[in-house]
Amino acid sequence: MQVAYKRYRVMLVLVAILGLVLVDHLQSPTFAFNMGNGNVETTLNQRDSTACAPCGAPCPSSRD
């Protein structure tokens, strides 16, 4: 009986598909936005150094 597929060819195709998906993911605008490189203000670069919480929330004593 002859083998229909060679193992190394199947692995090569799977690695090539994985590489294409990875390149597409890294080049997407959504990935750039989530990493803070989308030319948009995000919570990662809006942190206030005077805030009590690491997320930038104001201190309870300074709220009106």
C-alpha positions as CSV (number, residue, x, y, z in Angstrom):
1,M,0.0,0.0,0.0
2,Q,1.3,3.4,-1.0
3,V,1.1,6.4,1.4
4,A,-1.1,9.2,0.2
5,Y,0.8,12.0,1.9
6,K,4.4,12.4,3.0
7,R,4.7,13.5,6.6
8,Y,7.3,16.3,5.9
9,R,5.1,17.8,3.2
10,V,2.1,18.0,5.5
11,M,4.2,19.5,8.3
12,L,5.6,22.0,5.8
13,V,2.2,23.1,4.7
14,L,1.0,23.5,8.3
15,V,4.0,25.6,9.3
16,A,3.5,27.8,6.2
17,I,-0.2,28.3,7.0
18,L,0.7,29.1,10.7
19,G,3.3,31.6,9.4
20,L,0.8,33.3,7.2
21,V,-1.7,33.6,10.0
22,L,1.0,35.0,12.3
23,V,2.1,37.6,9.8
24,D,-1.5,38.6,9.2
25,H,-2.1,38.9,12.9
26,L,1.0,41.0,13.6
27,Q,0.2,43.4,10.7
28,S,-3.4,43.9,11.6
29,P,-4.6,47.4,12.8
30,T,-6.4,45.7,15.8
31,F,-3.1,44.2,17.0
32,A,-1.4,47.6,16.6
33,F,-4.2,49.3,18.5
34,N,-4.1,46.8,21.4
35,M,-0.3,47.2,21.6
36,G,-0.8,51.0,21.9
37,N,0.7,51.8,18.4
38,G,-2.6,52.7,16.7
39,N,-2.1,56.5,17.0
40,V,-4.9,56.6,19.5
41,E,-4.9,57.4,23.2
42,T,-5.4,54.2,25.1
43,T,-5.5,53.4,28.8
44,L,-1.9,52.2,28.6
45,N,-0.7,55.7,27.8
46,Q,-3.3,57.7,29.7
47,R,-2.0,56.9,33.2
48,D,-1.9,59.8,35.5
49,S,1.1,59.9,37.8
50,T,-0.9,61.6,40.6
51,A,-3.6,59.0,40.6
52,C,-4.0,56.5,43.5
53,A,-4.9,53.5,41.4
54,P,-2.6,52.1,38.7
55,C,-5.4,52.4,36.1
56,G,-5.5,56.2,36.5
57,A,-8.6,56.5,38.7
58,P,-8.7,59.6,40.9
59,C,-8.2,59.3,44.7
60,P,-11.5,59.1,46.6
61,S,-10.5,62.2,48.6
62,S,-10.2,64.3,45.5
63,R,-13.7,63.5,44.1
64,D,-16.5,66.0,44.6
